[in-house]
Amino acid sequence: MSSSNFIDYVKFCSRSGSGGNGAVHFRREKHVPKGGPDGGNGGRGGHIILKGNAQLWTLLHLKYKKHVIASNGEVGGKSRSTGADGEDIIIEVPLGTVARNAETNEKLFEITEDGEERVLTPGGRGGLGNENFKTATNQTPRFAQPGEPGLEEWIILELKVLADVGLVGFPNAGKSTLLSVLSAAKPEIADYPFTTLVPNLGVVSYRDYKSFVMADIPGIIEGASEGKGLGIRFLRHIERNSILLFLIPADADDIKKEYDILLEELKKYNPELLDKERLLAISKSDLLDEELKKEMAQVLPEGIPYHFISSITQQGLTELKDTIWKSLNS
């Protein structure tokens, strides 16, 4: 999933169709010269609909779509015939897509299941034909109801990556390397900060043909929740993860301090993130001997399961996957 192809934010104008007008018509047959009103109702305007598609991973196909316009409903006809509804526009989106009103930033809904359909912008209702307005005192109404106009609104779609485990850490903590070793994913890896500019997903194989999905999320820096660095672009992806795996390198100056900074940034962005299951992995542990590991274990954050791992030598990776699987199924 290259950075040029991963789009997790789009904004477009959504315009539903207007309803058709009701018809004004009277029965006129050879032997029924004054048959009374029989004008039909107008058709409904077309909806703009979002539909979940599990085969999509990005909003790239919507990047250049600035206007989505549904067709209008048809006017009613004679013999009480209802006009045809306007054709609905169905937009397929990845699971984890959140729809917002661009002007108010109000969250409208979220698509989380394959095949799930939600009406984004409803079409206008069709107007009633004059047949509906016949009364005992007015048996020949010469008026009908106009159709409701369609709605026009600016919409924002945001994608939150759906994964079982989200990797959380500072830039260059080894998240991409770990994902590439545990799965078949091939994220860009280099020895400088912000190599990862977009989330990468990998399917991690487990025992007895089981598996879980892990997401390598762009690195956090202090102040990210206020927009520094890559800002909050990546933080929304963490919201959809079941488990947060904090990754801190063994050569960090102060592992507990780094963990506390990461935790604080998540808290500032969304305090509910602290309710998620948390695990800690000390990466690059091939640099440590057993005695040093014991010393470091004394000063690690309390109350969080931890593992010393190395993506290069694959040290501790089996135990880490065991802990993750146990947490996912507890």
C-alpha positions in Angstrom: 0.0 0.0 0.0 2.2 2.8 -1.2 1.8 6.3 0.2 0.6 7.7 -3.2 -2.2 5.2 -3.3 -3.4 5.4 0.3 -6.0 8.1 0.7 -7.8 8.2 4.1 -9.6 11.6 3.7 -11.8 13.0 1.0 -14.3 15.9 0.8 -17.0 16.2 -1.8 -20.4 17.8 -2.5 -23.3 15.3 -2.2 -26.5 16.3 -3.9 -29.6 14.1 -3.8 -32.4 14.2 -6.4 -35.6 16.2 -6.0 -38.9 14.5 -5.8 -41.2 14.6 -8.8 -44.3 16.7 -8.8 -47.7 15.2 -8.3 -49.9 15.2 -11.4 -53.1 17.1 -12.0 -55.3 14.9 -14.2 -58.9 13.9 -14.6 -60.4 10.7 -16.1 -61.7 11.3 -19.5 -63.2 8.2 -21.2 -65.9 7.8 -23.9 -68.7 7.0 -21.4 -67.2 8.8 -18.4 -66.9 12.4 -19.4 -66.5 13.6 -15.8 -64.6 10.8 -14.2 -62.9 12.8 -11.4 -59.3 13.3 -10.5 -56.7 10.5 -11.1 -53.4 12.3 -11.0 -50.6 10.1 -9.6 -47.8 10.8 -7.1 -44.4 12.0 -8.1 -41.4 9.6 -7.7 -38.8 10.0 -4.9 -35.5 11.7 -5.7 -32.4 9.5 -5.8 -30.5 8.9 -2.6 -26.7 9.1 -2.2 -25.8 5.8 -0.4 -22.6 4.5 1.2 -21.9 0.8 1.0 -19.2 -1.1 2.8 -16.8 -3.2 0.7 -14.3 -5.4 2.5 -12.1 -5.6 -0.6 -11.3 -1.8 -0.5 -8.5 -0.5 1.7 -8.4 3.1 0.7 -10.5 6.1 -0.5 -8.3 6.5 -3.5 -11.2 6.0 -6.0 -12.9 9.0 -4.5 -9.9 11.3 -4.5 -10.9 13.3 -7.6 -14.7 13.0 -7.2 -15.7 16.5 -6.1 -19.5 16.3 -6.9 -21.8 13.3 -6.5 -25.3 14.0 -8.0 -28.3 11.8 -7.9 -31.2 12.1 -10.5 -34.6 13.6 -9.8 -37.8 11.6 -9.5 -40.3 11.7 -12.4 -43.6 13.5 -12.2 -46.8 11.5 -11.6 -49.0 10.3 -14.4 -52.6 9.7 -15.2 -54.6 6.8 -14.0 -53.0 7.2 -10.5 -49.6 6.1 -11.9 -46.7 7.0 -9.7 -43.6 8.6 -11.3 -40.4 6.6 -11.4 -38.0 7.2 -8.5 -34.7 8.9 -9.3 -31.7 6.5 -9.6 -29.7 6.1 -6.3 -26.0 6.7 -6.4 -24.1 4.0 -4.4 -20.6 4.8 -3.3 -18.5 1.8 -2.1 -16.1 2.5 0.7 -13.7 0.5 2.9 -14.8 -0.8 6.3 -14.0 1.8 9.0 -15.1 4.8 6.9 -16.7 7.6 8.9 -19.0 10.1 7.3 -19.1 13.7 8.7 -20.9 16.9 7.8 -18.1 19.2 6.5 -19.7 22.4 7.9 -20.6 21.2 11.4 -18.1 18.3 11.7 -21.0 16.2 13.1 -20.4 12.5 12.8 -23.2 11.0 10.7 -22.4 7.3 10.9 -19.6 4.7 10.4 -19.5 1.8 7.9 -18.1 -1.3 9.7 -19.6 -4.3 7.9 -19.2 -5.7 4.4 -22.4 -4.9 2.3 -23.7 -2.5 4.9 -25.7 0.3 3.3 -26.4 3.7 4.8 -28.2 6.7 3.2 -25.8 9.6 3.2 -28.0 12.2 1.6 -31.7 11.3 1.2 -33.6 12.3 -1.9 -36.7 14.5 -1.8 -40.1 12.9 -1.4 -42.4 12.9 -4.4 -45.4 15.2 -4.4 -49.0 13.9 -4.1 -51.2 13.9 -7.2 -54.6 15.7 -7.2 -56.4 12.3 -6.6 -55.2 12.6 -3.0 -56.9 15.9 -2.4 -60.5 14.9 -3.4 -63.0 15.7 -0.7 -66.8 15.7 -0.4 -66.9 19.5 -1.0 -64.1 19.6 -3.6 -64.4 16.7 -5.9 -62.4 18.2 -8.7 -59.2 19.5 -7.1 -57.1 21.3 -9.8 -53.9 21.3 -7.8 -51.2 18.8 -6.8 -48.3 18.8 -4.4 -44.8 19.7 -5.7 -42.0 17.3 -5.0 -39.5 18.1 -2.2 -36.2 19.5 -3.3 -33.1 17.4 -3.0 -30.4 18.1 -0.4 -27.0 19.5 -1.1 -24.3 19.2 1.5 -20.5 19.0 1.7 -19.4 15.6 3.2 -16.1 14.4 4.6 -15.2 10.8 4.6 -12.4 9.6 6.9 -11.0 6.1 7.0 -10.0 4.5 10.2 -8.0 1.4 9.6 -9.6 -1.8 11.0 -7.0 -4.0 12.6 -6.7 -6.2 15.7 -3.4 -4.8 16.8 -2.1 -1.3 16.3 1.7 -0.6 16.7 2.3 2.6 18.7 5.7 4.2 19.0 8.0 7.0 18.2 9.4 7.3 14.7 12.2 4.8 14.0 11.1 2.5 16.8 11.2 -0.6 14.6 7.4 -0.9 13.9 7.8 -1.4 10.1 10.5 -3.9 10.6 8.4 -5.9 13.1 5.4 -5.9 10.8 7.5 -7.1 7.8 8.9 -10.0 9.9 5.6 -11.1 11.4 3.6 -10.8 8.2 3.9 -10.7 4.4 3.6 -6.9 4.4 6.4 -4.9 2.8 6.4 -1.4 4.4 9.2 1.0 3.5 12.0 0.6 6.0 14.9 3.0 6.6 17.0 4.4 9.4 15.4 7.8 9.7 12.2 9.2 11.3 8.8 9.2 9.5 9.7 6.5 7.0 6.1 5.3 7.4 3.8 8.1 6.2 0.6 5.9 5.9 -0.7 3.0 7.9 0.4 -0.5 6.6 -1.6 -3.6 7.3 -0.3 -7.1 7.7 -1.9 -10.5 8.4 0.1 -12.3 11.1 -0.1 -16.1 10.9 -0.6 -17.9 14.2 -0.9 -21.5 15.3 -3.4 -23.9 13.7 -4.0 -21.7 10.7 -5.3 -18.8 12.8 -4.3 -15.2 12.1 -4.8 -11.6 13.2 -4.4 -8.2 11.5 -1.6 -5.8 12.7 -1.3 -2.2 11.6 1.9 -0.2 11.5 0.8 3.3 12.2 3.0 6.3 11.5 5.1 7.3 14.5 3.9 9.6 17.3 6.0 12.6 18.4 5.4 14.7 21.5 2.7 17.2 20.6 1.1 15.1 17.9 -2.3 15.6 19.4 -1.9 19.3 18.8 -0.9 18.7 15.2 2.9 18.6 15.4 4.8 16.2 13.1 2.3 14.1 11.2 -0.3 15.6 13.6 -3.6 13.7 14.2 -3.6 12.2 10.7 -2.7 8.8 12.1 -4.3 9.0 15.5 -7.8 8.2 14.2 -6.5 4.8 12.9 -5.6 3.8 16.4 -9.3 4.1 17.5 -10.3 1.0 15.6 -7.6 -1.3 17.0 -8.5 -3.9 19.7 -5.0 -3.9 21.2 -2.4 -1.2 21.3 1.2 -2.7 21.1 3.6 0.0 22.3 7.0 -0.5 20.7 10.1 1.2 22.4 13.7 0.4 21.4 16.1 -1.0 23.9 18.5 1.8 23.3 16.0 4.5 24.3 17.3 6.9 27.0 14.3 6.3 29.3 11.8 3.6 28.3 9.2 4.5 30.9 9.4 8.2 30.0 8.8 7.4 26.3 5.9 5.2 27.2 4.4 7.9 29.4 4.7 10.5 26.5 3.0 8.1 24.1 0.2 7.4 26.5 -0.3 11.2 27.2 -0.6 11.9 23.4 -3.3 9.2 23.1 -5.1 10.6 26.2 -5.1 14.1 24.8 -6.5 12.9 21.5 -9.2 10.6 22.9 -9.3 9.5 26.6 -11.2 6.4 25.6 -8.1 5.0 24.0 -6.7 4.4 27.4 -9.5 1.8 28.0 -8.0 -0.5 25.3 -5.8 -3.4 26.1 -2.1 -2.4 26.1 1.1 -4.4 25.6 4.7 -3.3 25.6 7.5 -4.7 23.4 11.1 -3.7 23.9 12.6 -3.8 20.4 16.2 -4.3 19.3 16.7 -6.5 22.4 19.5 -8.5 20.6 21.7 -5.7 22.0 20.9 -6.8 25.6 22.2 -9.7 27.7 20.1 -11.5 30.3 21.5 -9.5 33.2 20.7 -6.1 31.5 17.2 -7.3 30.8 16.6 -8.1 34.4 17.8 -4.6 35.4 15.6 -2.9 32.8 12.6 -4.9 33.9 12.8 -3.2 37.3 12.1 0.2 35.8 9.5 -0.7 33.1 6.0 0.7 33.4 3.9 -1.1 35.9 0.7 -3.1 35.2 1.4 -3.7 31.5 2.6 -7.1 30.0 6.0 -6.7 28.3 8.3 -8.7 26.0 11.9 -8.2 25.0 12.0 -8.8 21.2 14.3 -8.5 18.2 12.9 -8.5 14.7 16.4 -9.3 13.3 17.0 -12.4 15.4 13.3 -13.1 15.9 13.9 -13.3 19.6 10.7 -13.3 21.7 8.3 -13.0 18.7 6.6 -16.4 19.4 5.9 -15.4 23.0 4.7 -11.9 21.8 2.2 -13.5 19.4 1.0 -15.9 22.2 0.3 -12.9 24.4 -1.5 -11.0 21.6 -3.7 -14.0 20.8 -4.5 -14.5 24.4 -5.5 -10.9 24.8 -7.6 -10.9 21.6 -9.6 -13.9 22.8 -9.8 -13.2 26.5 
